[in-house]
């Protein structure tokens, strides 16, 4: 394949500097690297550039490794994909009897996302949270977002629990299982984990974010969750993983492993969803694509595969405002332009969602919402107060008050949160969770 390197490099020129974090790009065609280059710096303090062997935290891109381990353990008889998760996690609430392992794999469990729960309860992701603390946060939830199998809603809680299940049925840490079942058979010798921040990881790119004034700062996370992320790898090792989807070598070349991982989930009503086993199966400009992205701290990643074209793009970044999903697809637009002609780019069809219109409520009507509200599910309290005739939310004594916009007589919106009042009760929704209940203290 003839790679127009000038057009490719132009996509990354904004980060191809000595004073900027950036990314490593790899393009794979027909089982070989056809382009591989680093842009920007892996370590700004020491002046280390990003190289092809630089190591990045993959964030949620690592979910496919957890899914593969679960598929292998199911084949080996350690568990069944239709087993209720309470068989292995008896501390889960009674509603988990209706949640099967398959629901966790496809994000159809209804479980609330634990990262969103942490955010709403003002638990900084930079802190260390042992697995038992994260499990406690999940198990204290009194209800689901929806009945299992009825909807699709991405939830990191599901993959965290898959990791817990794998550990309990084998007596081994998930890190050991991924080493045993994936890294070692594929000779992924430079891949590791970001679960423990103490070990030295050679060639690791550091993690950065950009403040509003443009200043670039270190972005470090020590959260202890695993199963939903924390896999670290390089484009060279991910090449070995990518190629295994054409000729499986895992679990003694189990013939149906690849089929299982690529089979999209299905809802109770028979509707097929775009999520398989740690993989999105979608159409992109007339071509079937298999992909997954990830973000954690300042790391961003995307592994994009077009199986019929035997073509893949890997893009690993170390700056939080980079968008490797978009960059990988723009690389594909260039390299596969002959095959996607006549199929418009999704970017041309995108329309911004209309903003919710605010309404005006008199101060006297706002006053009835003020007070302290307590949630046992989040183990936290919210304080609502009236300031200059506007309603504000304070999540903790350290957080700045957040302005709430009324969009109905009893519903308010913040930056990424919606509050619905009902007499002395408050229901909160945000992103990947619904109906968190608070009571007025």
C-alpha positions as CSV (number, residue, x, y, z in Angstrom):
1,X,0.0,0.0,0.0
2,X,1.3,3.4,-0.9
3,X,1.0,5.7,2.1
4,X,0.7,9.4,1.4
5,X,2.9,10.3,4.4
6,X,2.6,14.1,3.9
7,X,-1.2,13.9,4.2
8,X,-1.0,11.6,7.2
9,X,1.6,13.8,9.0
10,X,-0.5,16.9,8.3
11,X,-3.2,15.4,10.5
12,X,-0.8,15.4,13.5
13,X,1.2,18.5,12.8
14,X,-0.4,20.4,15.8
15,X,1.3,18.0,18.2
16,X,4.5,17.2,16.3
17,X,6.6,19.6,18.5
18,X,9.2,19.4,21.2
19,X,7.0,21.2,23.7
20,X,3.8,19.1,23.2
21,X,2.6,15.7,24.2
22,X,1.3,13.8,21.2
23,X,0.7,10.3,20.0
24,X,2.1,7.3,18.1
25,X,0.4,6.1,14.9
26,X,0.6,2.7,13.3
27,X,-1.0,1.7,10.0
28,X,-1.3,-2.0,9.3
29,X,-2.2,-3.6,5.9
30,X,-2.1,-7.3,5.0
31,X,-0.4,-8.3,8.2
32,X,2.4,-5.8,8.1
33,X,3.2,-2.3,9.3
34,X,3.0,0.0,6.4
35,X,3.5,3.2,8.4
36,X,4.6,3.8,12.0
37,X,5.6,7.2,13.5
38,X,5.6,9.1,16.8
39,X,4.5,12.7,17.0
40,X,5.3,14.9,20.0
41,X,6.9,14.1,23.4
42,X,6.5,11.1,25.8
43,X,8.1,13.1,28.6
44,X,8.2,16.8,28.5
45,X,10.4,17.2,31.6
46,X,13.2,15.1,30.3
47,X,12.7,15.8,26.6
48,X,11.9,12.2,25.6
49,X,10.1,11.9,22.2
50,X,7.3,9.5,21.5
51,X,8.5,6.4,19.6
52,X,7.0,3.3,18.2
53,X,7.9,1.3,21.3
54,X,6.4,3.9,23.7
55,X,3.9,2.4,26.3
56,X,0.5,4.0,26.8
57,X,-2.4,3.3,29.1
58,X,-5.2,2.1,26.8
59,X,-8.1,3.0,29.0
60,X,-11.3,1.2,27.8
61,X,-9.6,-0.2,24.7
62,X,-8.3,-2.8,27.2
63,X,-11.9,-4.1,27.7
64,X,-11.4,-6.5,24.8
65,X,-8.6,-8.3,26.8
66,X,-11.0,-8.8,29.7
67,X,-13.7,-10.1,27.3
68,X,-11.2,-12.5,25.8
69,X,-10.2,-13.9,29.2
70,X,-13.9,-14.4,30.1
71,X,-14.6,-16.2,26.8
72,X,-11.6,-18.4,27.3
73,X,-12.7,-19.2,30.9
74,X,-16.2,-20.0,29.7
75,X,-14.7,-22.4,27.1
76,X,-12.6,-24.1,29.8
77,X,-15.7,-24.6,32.0
78,X,-14.9,-22.1,34.8
79,X,-18.1,-20.2,34.2
80,X,-21.1,-20.0,31.8
81,X,-22.0,-16.8,29.9
82,X,-25.6,-17.2,30.9
83,X,-24.8,-17.7,34.6
84,X,-26.3,-15.1,37.0
85,X,-23.5,-12.9,38.4
86,X,-24.6,-13.5,41.9
87,X,-23.4,-17.1,41.5
88,X,-19.9,-15.6,41.7
89,X,-20.6,-12.3,43.4
90,X,-23.1,-13.1,46.2
91,X,-22.7,-9.7,47.8
92,X,-24.5,-8.1,44.9
93,X,-28.1,-7.0,45.6
94,X,-31.0,-9.3,44.8
95,X,-31.7,-7.6,41.4
96,X,-28.4,-9.1,40.2
97,X,-30.1,-12.5,40.0
98,X,-31.4,-11.3,36.6
99,X,-28.0,-10.1,35.4
100,X,-26.0,-12.7,33.4
101,X,-22.4,-12.5,32.6
102,X,-23.4,-12.0,29.0
103,X,-25.2,-8.8,30.1
104,X,-22.0,-7.5,31.5
105,X,-20.1,-8.2,28.3
106,X,-22.6,-6.3,26.1
107,X,-23.4,-3.4,28.5
108,X,-27.0,-4.5,28.8
109,X,-27.0,-5.2,32.5
110,X,-28.5,-1.9,33.6
111,X,-25.7,-1.4,36.2
112,X,-24.8,2.1,37.0
113,X,-21.3,3.2,35.9
114,X,-19.0,3.3,38.9
115,X,-16.9,6.1,37.4
116,X,-19.9,8.3,37.1
117,X,-20.9,7.3,40.6
118,X,-17.5,8.4,41.8
119,X,-17.8,11.7,40.0
120,X,-21.2,12.4,41.5
121,X,-20.0,11.6,45.0
122,X,-17.0,13.8,44.6
123,X,-14.4,11.0,44.8
124,X,-11.4,12.2,42.8
125,X,-10.2,9.7,40.2
126,X,-6.6,10.7,41.2
127,X,-6.9,8.8,44.5
128,X,-6.3,5.1,45.1
129,X,-9.4,3.0,45.5
130,X,-8.9,-0.6,46.4
131,X,-11.2,-3.1,44.5
132,X,-13.3,-3.8,47.6
133,X,-14.1,0.0,47.9
134,X,-15.2,0.1,44.3
135,X,-17.2,-3.1,44.7
136,X,-18.9,-1.6,47.8
137,X,-19.9,1.5,45.7
138,X,-21.5,-0.7,43.1
139,X,-23.2,-3.0,45.6
140,X,-24.7,-0.2,47.6
141,X,-26.9,0.8,44.5
142,X,-30.5,-0.1,45.3
143,X,-31.7,-0.3,41.7
144,X,-30.6,-0.5,38.1
145,X,-30.8,2.0,35.3
146,X,-33.2,-0.5,33.5
147,X,-34.1,-4.2,33.6
148,X,-31.3,-6.4,32.4
149,X,-31.4,-7.0,28.6
150,X,-33.9,-4.2,27.8
151,X,-31.4,-1.5,26.9
152,X,-27.8,-0.9,25.9
153,X,-25.9,1.7,28.1
154,X,-22.1,1.6,28.3
155,X,-21.1,0.9,31.9
156,X,-17.6,0.4,33.3
157,X,-19.1,-1.4,36.3
158,X,-19.9,-4.4,34.1
159,X,-16.3,-4.9,33.0
160,X,-15.0,-4.2,36.5
161,X,-17.3,-7.0,37.7
162,X,-16.2,-9.3,34.9
163,X,-12.6,-8.9,36.2
164,X,-13.8,-9.8,39.7
165,X,-15.7,-12.9,38.4
166,X,-12.5,-14.1,36.6
167,X,-10.5,-13.7,39.7
168,X,-13.0,-15.6,41.9
169,X,-13.5,-18.6,39.6
170,X,-9.7,-19.1,39.1
171,X,-8.1,-17.8,42.3
172,X,-5.7,-15.7,40.2
173,X,-5.4,-12.0,39.7
174,X,-6.8,-10.7,36.4
175,X,-3.3,-9.4,35.6
176,X,-2.0,-13.0,35.8
177,X,-4.9,-14.3,33.6
178,X,-4.2,-11.7,30.9
179,X,-0.5,-12.6,31.0
180,X,-1.3,-16.3,30.9
181,X,-4.0,-16.3,28.2
182,X,-3.0,-13.3,26.0
183,X,0.4,-11.7,26.5
184,X,2.4,-14.9,26.7
185,X,0.8,-16.8,23.8
186,X,1.0,-13.7,21.5
187,X,4.5,-12.7,22.7
188,X,3.3,-9.3,23.8
189,X,6.5,-8.8,25.8
190,X,6.2,-5.1,26.4
191,X,2.6,-4.9,27.6
192,X,1.8,-4.4,31.3
193,X,-0.7,-2.8,33.6
194,X,-1.4,0.5,35.3
195,X,-3.0,-1.0,38.3
196,X,-0.1,-0.4,40.6
197,X,1.7,2.9,40.2
198,X,4.9,1.9,41.9
199,X,6.6,-0.3,39.2
200,X,9.0,1.2,36.7
201,X,7.6,0.8,33.2
202,X,10.4,1.3,30.6
203,X,9.4,3.5,27.7
204,X,6.1,4.6,29.3
205,X,4.8,7.9,27.9
206,X,3.6,10.2,30.7
207,X,0.1,11.5,30.8
208,X,-0.9,15.2,30.4
209,X,-3.9,17.5,30.2
210,X,-4.3,21.1,29.1
211,X,-5.8,23.8,31.4
212,X,-8.1,26.5,30.2
213,X,-5.2,29.0,29.8
214,X,-3.4,26.5,27.5
215,X,-0.9,25.3,30.1
216,X,0.0,21.6,29.9
217,X,0.2,19.8,33.2
218,X,0.8,16.3,34.5
219,X,-2.4,14.2,34.6
220,X,-1.9,11.3,37.0
221,X,-4.5,8.7,38.1
222,X,-4.0,6.1,40.8
223,X,-7.5,4.6,40.8
224,X,-7.4,0.9,41.6
225,X,-10.1,-0.5,39.3
226,X,-9.3,-3.2,36.8
227,X,-11.2,-5.2,34.2
228,X,-12.6,-2.1,32.6
229,X,-9.2,-0.6,31.8
230,X,-5.6,-0.2,33.1
231,X,-4.0,-2.3,30.3
232,X,-0.7,-0.7,29.0
233,X,0.7,-1.5,25.7
234,X,2.6,-0.3,22.6
235,X,1.6,-0.2,18.9
236,X,4.1,-3.0,18.3
237,X,2.4,-5.3,20.8
238,X,-1.1,-4.3,19.7
239,X,-0.1,-5.3,16.2
240,X,0.2,-8.9,17.5
241,X,-3.2,-8.6,19.2
242,X,-4.7,-7.2,16.0
243,X,-3.4,-9.9,13.8
244,X,-4.8,-12.6,16.1
245,X,-8.2,-11.6,14.9
246,X,-7.3,-13.2,11.5
247,X,-5.5,-16.3,12.8
248,X,-6.3,-17.1,16.4
249,X,-3.5,-18.5,18.6
250,X,-5.3,-18.1,22.0
251,X,-6.6,-21.0,24.1
252,X,-4.9,-23.6,21.9
253,X,-6.4,-21.9,18.8
254,X,-10.0,-22.3,20.1
255,X,-11.9,-22.1,16.8
256,X,-15.0,-20.2,18.0
257,X,-13.2,-17.6,20.2
258,X,-13.0,-15.0,17.4
259,X,-16.6,-15.6,16.4
260,X,-17.7,-15.1,20.0
261,X,-15.8,-11.9,20.4
262,X,-17.2,-10.4,17.2
263,X,-20.8,-11.4,17.8
264,X,-22.8,-8.3,18.6
265,X,-25.2,-8.4,21.6
266,X,-28.9,-8.6,21.4
267,X,-31.7,-7.0,23.5
268,X,-34.7,-8.9,24.7
269,X,-36.8,-7.5,21.9
270,X,-34.5,-9.0,19.3
271,X,-32.7,-5.8,18.5
272,X,-29.0,-6.1,17.7
273,X,-26.7,-3.6,19.4
274,X,-23.3,-2.4,18.1
275,X,-21.3,-3.8,21.0
276,X,-19.8,-7.3,20.9
277,X,-17.2,-8.5,23.4
278,X,-15.2,-5.4,24.2
279,X,-15.6,-4.4,20.5
280,X,-17.8,-2.0,18.6
281,X,-19.0,-3.6,15.3
282,X,-20.2,-0.8,13.0
283,X,-20.5,0.4,9.5
284,X,-18.1,3.2,8.5
285,X,-18.6,4.8,5.1
286,X,-19.9,1.5,3.7
287,X,-17.2,-0.7,5.2
288,X,-17.5,-2.9,8.3
289,X,-15.3,-1.7,11.1
290,X,-14.3,-3.2,14.4
291,X,-13.0,-0.8,17.0
292,X,-12.7,0.4,20.6
293,X,-11.4,3.6,22.1
294,X,-10.3,4.5,25.6
295,X,-9.5,7.4,27.9
296,X,-8.0,7.5,31.3
297,X,-6.2,10.4,33.0
298,X,-4.5,12.1,30.0
299,X,-4.2,9.0,27.9
300,X,-6.4,8.5,24.8
301,X,-6.4,5.5,22.5
302,X,-8.1,4.0,19.4
303,X,-7.7,0.6,17.8
304,X,-9.7,0.6,14.5
305,X,-9.9,-2.5,12.2
306,X,-11.4,-3.0,8.8
307,X,-11.4,-6.8,8.6
308,X,-12.4,-7.3,5.0
309,X,-9.7,-4.9,3.9
310,X,-7.1,-6.5,6.3
311,X,-6.4,-2.9,7.4
312,X,-6.0,-1.4,10.8
313,X,-5.1,1.9,12.4
314,X,-3.7,2.2,16.0
315,X,-3.5,5.7,17.5
316,X,-2.2,6.1,21.1
317,X,-2.1,9.6,22.7
318,X,-0.9,11.1,26.0
319,X,-2.8,14.4,26.0
320,X,-6.4,14.5,27.2
321,X,-7.8,16.9,24.6
322,X,-6.7,14.7,21.7
323,X,-9.3,12.7,19.8
324,X,-7.7,9.5,18.5
325,X,-11.0,8.1,17.3
326,X,-11.5,11.0,14.9
327,X,-7.8,10.9,13.9
328,X,-7.8,7.2,13.2
329,X,-10.9,7.5,11.0
330,X,-9.3,10.4,9.1
331,X,-6.3,8.2,8.5
332,X,-8.6,5.5,7.2
333,X,-10.3,8.1,4.9
334,X,-7.0,8.8,3.3
335,X,-5.7,5.3,3.0
336,X,-9.0,3.7,1.9
337,X,-10.3,6.6,-0.2
338,X,-10.8,4.4,-3.3
339,X,-13.1,2.1,-1.4
340,X,-15.2,4.6,0.4
341,X,-15.9,6.9,-2.5
342,X,-19.6,7.8,-2.7
343,X,-20.1,7.2,1.1
344,X,-20.2,10.5,2.9
345,X,-18.2,11.1,6.0
346,X,-20.3,10.9,9.2
347,X,-18.8,14.3,10.1
348,X,-20.7,15.8,7.2
349,X,-24.0,14.6,8.6
350,X,-23.5,15.5,12.2
351,X,-25.8,18.1,13.7
352,X,-25.3,19.6,17.2
353,X,-27.9,18.6,19.7
354,X,-30.2,21.4,20.5
355,X,-29.6,22.9,23.9
356,X,-32.3,22.5,26.5
357,X,-34.1,25.8,26.9
358,X,-34.2,27.3,30.4
359,X,-37.3,28.7,31.9
360,X,-37.6,31.5,34.5
361,X,-38.7,30.7,38.0
362,X,-39.3,33.3,40.7
363,X,-37.0,33.2,43.8
364,X,-39.9,32.2,46.0
365,X,-40.4,29.1,43.9
366,X,-36.7,28.3,44.0
367,X,-36.5,28.6,47.7
368,X,-38.5,25.4,48.2
369,X,-35.7,23.4,46.6
370,X,-32.9,24.6,48.9
371,X,-31.5,22.5,51.7
372,X,-29.3,19.5,52.3
373,X,-30.0,16.2,50.5
374,X,-28.4,12.9,51.4
375,X,-27.9,9.8,49.2
376,X,-27.1,6.4,50.8
377,X,-26.2,5.0,47.4
378,X,-23.4,7.6,46.9
379,X,-22.6,8.0,50.6
380,X,-22.6,11.7,50.1
381,X,-24.7,14.8,50.5
382,X,-25.7,17.7,48.2
383,X,-26.3,21.2,49.4
384,X,-28.7,23.4,47.3
385,X,-28.7,27.1,48.0
386,X,-30.1,30.3,46.6
387,X,-27.5,32.9,45.5
388,X,-28.6,36.1,43.7
389,X,-32.0,34.6,42.9
390,X,-30.4,31.5,41.3
391,X,-30.2,27.9,42.5
392,X,-26.7,26.4,43.0
393,X,-25.5,22.9,43.8
394,X,-22.6,22.3,46.1
395,X,-21.3,18.7,46.1
396,X,-18.6,19.1,48.7
397,X,-17.0,21.7,50.9
398,X,-14.1,21.9,48.5
399,X,-16.0,22.1,45.2
400,X,-17.2,25.3,43.6
401,X,-21.0,25.8,43.6
402,X,-22.5,24.8,40.3
403,X,-25.3,26.8,38.7
404,X,-28.5,24.9,38.0
405,X,-30.8,26.0,35.1
406,X,-34.5,25.3,35.5
407,X,-35.9,23.5,32.4
408,X,-39.2,22.7,34.0
409,X,-40.9,23.7,37.3
410,X,-39.2,20.8,39.1
411,X,-36.3,19.8,36.8
412,X,-32.9,21.5,36.7
413,X,-29.8,21.0,34.7
414,X,-26.1,21.6,35.6
415,X,-23.0,21.0,33.5
416,X,-23.4,17.2,33.2
417,X,-26.2,16.5,35.7
418,X,-30.0,16.6,35.8
419,X,-31.9,17.0,39.1
420,X,-35.6,16.2,39.4
421,X,-37.5,17.2,42.6
422,X,-40.5,15.4,44.1
423,X,-41.6,16.9,47.5
424,X,-38.7,16.0,49.9
425,X,-37.0,13.7,47.4
426,X,-34.4,14.4,44.7
427,X,-33.6,12.1,41.8
428,X,-30.3,12.7,39.9
429,X,-29.3,11.5,36.5
430,X,-25.9,11.9,34.7
431,X,-24.5,10.3,31.6
432,X,-24.3,6.6,32.3
433,X,-26.7,6.4,35.3
434,X,-30.3,7.3,36.1
435,X,-32.4,7.9,39.1
436,X,-29.9,8.2,42.0
437,X,-32.1,9.0,45.0
438,X,-31.5,11.6,47.6
439,X,-33.7,12.5,50.6
440,X,-33.8,16.0,52.2
441,X,-31.9,15.9,55.5
